[in-house]
Structure formats: structure tokens, C-alpha cells
Amino acid sequence: MTTSNYATERETTEGKVFTVTGGDWDTIVSGTDPINDERIVVNMGPQHPSTHGVLRLILELEGETVREARSVVGYLHTGIEKNLEYRNWVQGSTFVTRMDYLAPLFNETAYALAVEKLLGISDDITERANTIRVLMMELNRISSHLVWLATTGMELGAISIMLYGFREREHILEIFEMITGLRMNHAYVRPGGVAQDVPDEAIVKIREFLKLMPKKLKEYEDLLSGQPIWVERTKNVAVLDVTGCVALGVTGPVLRSAGLAWDLRKTMPYCGYETYEFDVPTHTDGDVWGRYQVRLAEIRESLKLVEQALDRLRPGPVMVADRKIAWPAQLAIGIDGMGNSLEHVAKIMGQSMESLIHHFKLVTEGFRVPPGQVYVGIEAPRGELGVHAVSDGGTRPYRVHYREPSFVNLQALPAMAEGGLIADVIAGGASLDPVMGGCDR
């Protein structure tokens, strides 16, 4: 006769009564519960509001504890890299700017640097064009970090910081619109320089922002750094040390929050970064708190870089002198708000017939790039953004592949999430700051 592991029972006038006796709970459950060893599989996404885009996480849970986590990407695939093979080299800027849509100017600059390296004109880029590139990238780094702070705060319940982060970002988007004509997806940095010069009114607006932003950063820290819930949700959460970061190829603020001061602006400078004074912020905790501290410190360093760039903006051309490469950079918007002004069209038409024909060929066909392949890496807000560009000697790229930090850094999510609570998956994933437009591209 077998003895039941369940409590004995008997019927009474009041109903069924159980008699519970002592025993080892694990033994009792494992002996009788047919699903004792089973885990719950939860799909977080691909429409989850707390995944920074169209990311799918497959989580295997034991209670509230994550036992296994897998990232599934590809839901936002745009085919941008493939599309580049069917457009001329300059048109590529219009495509790559849409990948990581929170850091469009970094996508454009990395692409332009790669094309310029293939053309052999890297040293011909004017000082003003390089200064403008640094100015725009550092403003873009601030706006990107503000979106990170805003969305991460929202995901952890700090709604106020979400509002404030987007509020300050608006100042930068207005500056971008004054300079490039667009708030996002600018196609402003092009092979040979930039599309057009920075107007004087934009410089005034940038200086106003430089006065405003340090006060706002202090407000953010007053709001969050001493807040018990924020501290509990970020300290010792989603820890990834230097060894883990290096093994997984993680770069950017996540790597620097683990203590390694690796920043391509310092280690492999480009666009004249070696001539600027700035520090590389690091932290030692390697957790969500450390990443928060590093990004706020990086905003302060970017403000210093923007100020230096403004001070060294000297009059001069913003596009290389070679007219076989130089895309027209003296543009003016027509009265209908579209296309070129009649004055600019008249200027083009008033030049020689050869000049007009050449302008037409440059715009429609594009320039030829000598055969070869290059790799160029820059320090984007999320880490190393690399471009591997291959030319077969034609007017279109043979292949352009991006080493995208969002894609690479997402490898770290299982290492950070497994063994922790499901709530910490949100904090850890947010601290990586993935942008799925860049990840899937």
C-alpha cells in the first residue's frame, strides 16, 4: 500500500477537512507535483514598451528569477546596407542616417570618413568642416544620452525625468533644424565635408544651450541620485565586469562603467579630436548605476567639446575644393520651402556649359571611387560604430557593412539578466541603450 504525500482528509458537516502534518516541503512537492521542474517561458516583446524598440526577449522564468534569456532581433530590418549598393556614394548618406535614428550624425560621419579614406582625400577635409562635424556629433551625443535617461527613467517609474529629458533634447533638435533643415535623418555630413555651413543664428542658439544644460544636469542628479527607489533599482543590478565586456565585444559607456577608459576619440582619434581637451569618464561598479553616472559625466564632457568647437570655428569652406567630388554646399531653399532658390539655380546656369554638365553628372551619376576596402571606427553614443566599405571602382558601393554597437552590445543581455529578477531585465536592457534601427538596419 502506498502512502499519499498529500495531507489526509475527512468529510465533516462543515465540509472537507485536511489534517496537515510535518515533512520536508521540497520532498513532498517533488513527489506529487507533476510540473515541479517546469519553467514558465515569457515572451517580452516584440511590442513591449520597455524594450527600447522592436526587440524580443525570450525569458525562461523560475518564479520571478530569470534562468535563461535570449535576444531575438530582426523585427525592424530595413535593408539599408543592401540599399546602399543601388545608390551612388553621396546618396548613401541619406540611407545610413536612418539606421540608429537617435545618433544620425554619427552614422553619416563614419560613412563619410570611410568614403574619404577610399578616395584618399582624408587630409583634404577643411578645418571648418572637421570642426562642424565635431560640434554636431557632440550635440548629437548629448541628445542621445538625454533620450537614454528619459526612457530609462520612465521604465523604472521616474516619469518626471522622462519629461525633462525630452524637454532638453528639443533644444538640440531645434539647433539641428536650423543648421541642416531637419530635426532627424539629416544627410548633413557627406563625403568631402558637410552639406552647408552653420548659420550665425544657430551659433547663438548653441551658446544659449551651453548656459542652460549644466543647470539641468544638476536638476537630474538632485532628482535621481539620492532617490531610494532609483538607487535600489540600479545599484548592483545587471552587473557586467571588464572581462565580460571585452569577451562579448561590448564598448561605449557600458565598457567604461566597468572601469576601462576605452574611447576611440582618445585611442584612435579622427576629425581632429586629438586637439581637444576632454576626459573619458569611467566608473568601477559595472552596473546600471555606473552606466547612469558615466552617461551624465559624458554629457558634461560633450558640453566642453561643443564650447571648444565653437571657439575654433574659423571662416572657410565646408567642402573639399575638388569639384569632381564636392557636392554643392552653397544651397538655399526656394520660396516654396522645397528645392533650391531661383538665385542659386541662376548662379549654376550662369556658369559655363561645362560646369553645368559637370554639375548634372555629379548629381545624377555620382563620382567614381577607386577599388579597395577600408574600415573606419568612431565613438558613437552606444560604443564603437565601425564602417567596412568596399569599392569595385564604380559610382556605387560594392558593399558597406556597419559594426553597430547596439547589435553587439545586446549579446551581453543574457549575461546580465540570467540569475536576476525579471524586473531587472528591464533595467539591464535599458542600461545597454540599444536602438533597434541600428541593430537591424
C-alpha positions in Angstrom: 0.0 0.0 0.0 1.3 3.4 -1.0 1.2 6.3 1.4 -0.1 9.6 -0.1 2.1 12.6 0.3 -0.9 14.9 0.4 -2.5 15.8 3.7 -5.1 13.3 5.0 -8.7 14.4 4.6 -12.1 13.6 6.0 -15.7 14.8 5.4 -17.5 16.7 8.2 -20.7 18.6 8.5 -18.7 21.7 7.8 -17.2 20.3 4.6 -13.9 18.7 3.8 -11.2 19.0 6.5 -7.4 18.3 5.9 -5.0 17.2 8.6 -1.6 18.7 7.8 1.5 17.0 9.4 5.2 17.8 9.3 7.6 16.9 6.5 10.1 18.3 4.1 8.3 20.6 1.7 10.6 20.0 -1.3 10.3 16.3 -0.9 6.5 16.5 -0.7 6.2 18.8 -3.8 8.7 16.9 -5.9 7.0 13.7 -5.2 3.5 14.8 -6.1 3.6 18.0 -8.3 3.9 16.9 -12.0 5.1 20.4 -13.1 7.6 21.0 -10.2 10.6 21.2 -12.6 8.9 23.1 -15.3 9.6 26.8 -16.0 7.5 29.5 -17.5 8.6 30.9 -20.8 7.7 34.5 -21.3 7.9 36.5 -24.5 8.9 40.0 -23.6 8.2 41.8 -26.9 8.5 42.3 -29.7 5.9 45.1 -28.9 6.9 45.6 -25.3 7.1 49.3 -24.3 10.1 48.6 -22.1 12.5 47.2 -24.7 13.7 50.3 -26.4 12.3 49.4 -29.7 11.1 46.2 -31.5 13.2 43.8 -29.5 12.0 40.3 -28.5 13.4 38.7 -25.3 12.5 35.1 -24.6 12.8 34.6 -20.9 12.7 31.3 -19.1 11.5 32.0 -15.5 11.5 30.1 -12.3 9.2 32.2 -10.2 10.5 35.8 -10.6 14.0 34.6 -11.4 15.4 34.6 -14.9 17.0 31.2 -15.6 17.6 31.8 -19.3 17.4 34.8 -21.6 17.6 35.0 -25.4 17.5 38.1 -27.6 15.7 37.9 -30.9 16.4 40.7 -33.3 15.4 41.5 -36.9 11.8 42.8 -36.4 12.9 46.3 -37.6 15.1 45.2 -40.5 15.2 47.9 -43.2 17.8 46.5 -45.7 19.7 49.8 -45.6 23.1 48.2 -46.1 21.8 46.4 -49.2 20.1 49.5 -50.5 23.5 51.3 -50.5 24.6 49.0 -53.3 22.0 50.6 -55.6 22.7 54.3 -54.9 25.7 56.4 -55.6 28.2 57.2 -52.9 26.7 60.5 -51.9 23.2 59.2 -51.8 24.3 56.7 -49.2 24.3 59.5 -46.6 20.5 59.7 -46.9 20.2 56.0 -46.1 22.7 55.5 -43.3 21.4 58.5 -41.3 18.2 56.5 -40.7 19.8 53.4 -39.1 20.5 54.5 -35.5 17.9 57.2 -35.6 19.0 58.7 -32.2 22.5 59.2 -33.5 22.1 60.0 -37.2 25.1 62.3 -37.4 27.4 59.5 -36.2 26.1 57.2 -38.9 26.8 59.9 -41.5 30.2 60.8 -40.3 31.5 57.2 -40.1 30.3 56.6 -43.6 31.8 59.9 -44.9 35.2 59.1 -43.3 35.2 55.7 -44.9 34.4 57.1 -48.4 37.0 59.8 -48.0 39.6 57.2 -47.0 38.8 55.2 -50.1 39.1 58.4 -52.2 42.4 59.3 -50.5 41.2 62.8 -49.5 41.1 62.4 -45.7 43.8 65.1 -45.3 42.0 67.5 -47.7 38.9 67.9 -45.5 38.8 71.5 -44.4 39.4 72.6 -40.8 35.9 74.2 -40.7 34.2 71.0 -41.9 36.0 68.9 -39.3 35.1 71.4 -36.6 31.5 71.4 -37.6 31.5 67.6 -37.6 32.8 67.5 -34.0 30.3 70.2 -33.0 27.3 68.3 -34.5 28.4 64.9 -33.2 28.8 66.1 -29.6 25.4 67.8 -29.7 24.0 64.6 -31.0 25.8 62.6 -28.2 24.1 64.8 -25.6 20.6 64.4 -27.3 21.1 60.6 -27.5 22.1 60.4 -23.8 19.1 62.5 -22.9 16.8 60.0 -24.6 18.5 57.2 -22.7 18.0 59.0 -19.4 14.4 59.9 -20.2 13.3 56.4 -21.4 15.2 54.5 -18.7 13.7 56.7 -16.0 10.2 56.1 -17.5 10.8 52.3 -17.4 11.8 52.4 -13.8 8.9 54.6 -12.8 10.5 58.0 -12.8 8.1 59.7 -15.1 9.3 63.3 -14.3 12.8 62.6 -15.7 11.2 61.3 -18.9 9.5 64.7 -19.4 12.6 66.7 -18.6 15.0 64.6 -20.7 12.8 65.1 -23.9 12.3 68.8 -23.0 16.1 69.5 -23.1 16.5 67.3 -26.2 14.1 69.7 -28.0 16.7 72.5 -27.8 19.2 70.4 -29.7 16.7 69.2 -32.3 15.8 72.9 -32.9 19.5 73.6 -33.4 19.8 70.7 -35.9 16.8 72.0 -37.8 18.4 75.5 -38.1 21.7 74.0 -39.4 20.5 71.1 -41.5 16.9 71.8 -42.2 15.7 68.7 -40.4 15.4 67.6 -36.8 16.4 64.0 -37.6 17.7 62.0 -40.6 19.8 64.9 -41.7 22.1 63.6 -44.5 24.2 66.6 -43.5 27.7 65.1 -43.2 28.7 64.0 -46.7 31.9 62.7 -48.4 34.1 65.7 -48.7 32.7 67.8 -45.9 29.2 68.9 -44.8 26.1 69.9 -46.9 26.1 73.5 -45.9 27.6 76.0 -43.4 26.4 76.7 -39.9 24.3 79.9 -39.8 25.1 82.6 -37.2 21.7 82.3 -35.5 22.5 78.6 -34.8 25.7 79.6 -33.0 23.8 82.0 -30.8 21.3 79.2 -30.0 24.1 76.7 -29.2 25.7 79.2 -26.7 22.3 79.6 -25.0 22.1 75.8 -24.7 25.6 75.7 -23.2 24.5 78.0 -20.4 21.2 76.1 -19.8 22.3 72.5 -19.8 24.7 72.4 -16.7 21.8 73.6 -14.5 19.5 70.9 -15.9 22.1 68.2 -15.3 22.3 69.3 -11.7 18.4 69.0 -11.5 18.6 65.5 -12.9 21.1 64.4 -10.2 19.1 66.1 -7.5 16.0 64.3 -8.7 17.6 60.8 -9.1 20.9 60.3 -7.4 19.6 60.3 -3.9 16.3 58.8 -4.6 16.0 55.5 -2.7 13.9 53.7 -5.4 16.3 54.8 -8.2 19.3 53.6 -6.1 17.7 50.3 -5.3 16.7 49.7 -9.0 20.2 50.5 -10.3 22.9 49.7 -7.8 24.3 46.1 -8.1 21.8 45.4 -10.9 22.8 43.8 -14.3 26.5 43.7 -13.4 29.0 43.1 -16.2 32.7 43.4 -15.4 35.5 44.4 -17.7 36.3 40.7 -18.6 32.7 40.1 -19.6 32.6 43.3 -21.7 35.8 42.5 -23.6 34.8 38.9 -24.1 31.5 40.0 -25.6 32.8 42.9 -27.6 30.9 45.4 -25.6 32.0 49.0 -26.0 30.9 52.6 -25.1 29.5 53.7 -21.7 28.8 50.1 -20.7 32.5 49.2 -21.0 33.6 52.4 -19.4 31.2 51.9 -16.5 33.2 48.7 -15.7 36.4 50.7 -15.4 38.1 50.6 -18.8 38.7 54.1 -20.3 38.4 52.9 -23.9 37.2 55.8 -26.1 38.1 56.0 -29.8 38.2 59.8 -29.7 41.3 59.3 -27.5 42.7 56.0 -28.6 42.3 56.3 -32.4 41.4 60.0 -32.9 39.6 61.3 -36.0 38.2 64.6 -37.1 40.9 66.4 -35.1 39.7 65.1 -31.7 43.3 64.8 -30.6 43.4 68.6 -30.5 40.5 69.0 -28.0 40.7 68.9 -24.2 38.3 66.4 -22.6 38.3 63.5 -20.2 37.0 59.9 -20.6 34.6 59.3 -17.7 34.8 55.8 -16.1 33.2 54.0 -13.1 34.1 50.8 -11.4 30.8 49.2 -10.4 29.9 47.9 -13.9 26.1 48.1 -13.0 23.2 50.2 -14.1 24.1 52.8 -11.6 27.6 53.1 -13.0 26.3 53.4 -16.6 24.0 56.2 -15.4 26.9 58.0 -13.8 29.1 57.6 -16.9 26.5 59.0 -19.3 25.8 62.0 -17.2 29.6 62.7 -17.0 29.8 62.2 -20.8 27.2 64.9 -21.3 29.4 67.3 -19.3 32.4 66.4 -21.4 30.4 66.9 -24.6 29.4 70.3 -23.5 33.1 71.2 -23.1 33.8 69.8 -26.6 31.0 71.9 -28.1 32.3 75.0 -26.5 35.8 74.4 -27.8 34.4 73.7 -31.3 32.5 77.0 -31.3 35.6 78.9 -30.2 37.7 77.5 -33.1 35.1 77.9 -35.9 37.1 80.0 -38.4 35.7 81.3 -41.7 36.4 78.9 -44.6 34.9 76.4 -47.0 32.9 73.4 -45.7 33.5 71.1 -48.7 36.7 69.9 -50.4 38.0 72.0 -53.3 37.9 69.2 -55.8 34.9 69.8 -58.0 34.8 66.2 -59.2 33.9 65.2 -55.7 32.5 68.3 -54.0 28.7 68.1 -53.7 27.3 71.6 -53.9 27.5 73.1 -50.4 26.1 76.6 -51.0 22.4 75.6 -51.0 19.5 77.9 -50.5 15.8 76.9 -50.0 13.3 78.1 -52.6 10.3 80.2 -51.7 8.1 77.1 -51.7 10.3 75.6 -49.0 11.5 72.9 -51.4 14.4 72.7 -53.7 16.9 75.4 -54.5 16.2 79.1 -54.6 16.0 80.7 -58.1 19.1 82.8 -57.3 21.1 79.6 -56.7 19.7 77.9 -59.9 20.6 81.1 -61.8 24.1 81.0 -60.4 24.6 77.4 -61.6 23.0 78.2 -65.0 25.1 81.3 -65.4 28.4 79.4 -65.2 30.0 77.7 -68.2 28.2 74.9 -70.1 30.9 72.5 -69.0 30.2 73.5 -65.4 26.5 72.9 -65.8 27.1 69.5 -67.4 29.5 68.5 -64.7 27.0 69.6 -62.0 24.4 67.4 -63.7 26.6 64.4 -63.9 27.8 64.7 -60.3 24.2 64.8 -59.0 22.8 62.1 -61.2 25.6 59.7 -61.7 28.0 60.5 -58.9 31.8 60.3 -58.6 33.9 57.1 -59.0 35.7 55.7 -56.1 39.0 53.7 -56.6 38.8 50.0 -55.9 39.7 49.0 -52.4 38.3 48.4 -48.9 38.6 50.3 -45.6 37.4 50.1 -42.1 36.8 53.2 -40.0 35.6 53.3 -36.4 34.3 56.2 -34.4 33.0 56.6 -30.9 29.2 56.8 -31.1 26.9 57.2 -28.1 26.5 53.5 -27.7 30.1 52.4 -28.4 32.3 51.7 -31.4 30.5 52.4 -34.7 32.5 50.9 -37.5 32.1 51.1 -41.3 33.6 48.5 -43.6 33.3 49.9 -47.1 34.3 48.1 -50.3 34.6 49.7 -53.7 34.9 48.0 -57.1 35.8 51.3 -58.8 32.3 52.3 -59.7 30.0 55.1 -58.7 28.2 52.9 -56.2 29.4 50.9 -53.2 30.1 47.3 -53.8 29.4 46.6 -50.1 29.0 48.7 -46.9 28.7 46.9 -43.6 28.3 48.6 -40.2 29.7 47.3 -37.0 26.8 48.5 -34.9 27.2 48.8 -31.1 23.5 48.2 -30.4 23.7 44.8 -32.1 27.0 43.8 -30.5 26.1 45.1 -27.0 22.8 43.1 -27.0 24.9 40.0 -26.7 25.5 41.0 -23.1 21.9 40.9 -22.1 21.8 37.2 -21.1 25.0 37.5 -19.1 23.5 40.4 -17.2 19.9 39.1 -16.8 20.3 35.3 -16.0 20.1 34.7 -12.3 18.5 38.0 -11.6 14.9 39.1 -11.3 12.6 39.7 -14.2 12.2 43.4 -13.2 16.0 43.8 -13.5 15.8 42.7 -17.1 14.2 46.0 -17.9 16.8 48.0 -16.0 19.7 46.0 -17.5 18.4 46.1 -21.0 17.7 49.8 -20.8 21.2 50.4 -19.5 22.7 49.0 -22.7 20.8 51.7 -24.6 20.0 49.6 -27.7 18.4 51.3 -30.7 16.8 48.7 -32.9 17.0 50.8 -36.1 20.8 50.5 -35.8 20.7 46.9 -34.6 18.6 45.6 -37.5 19.4 48.1 -40.4 
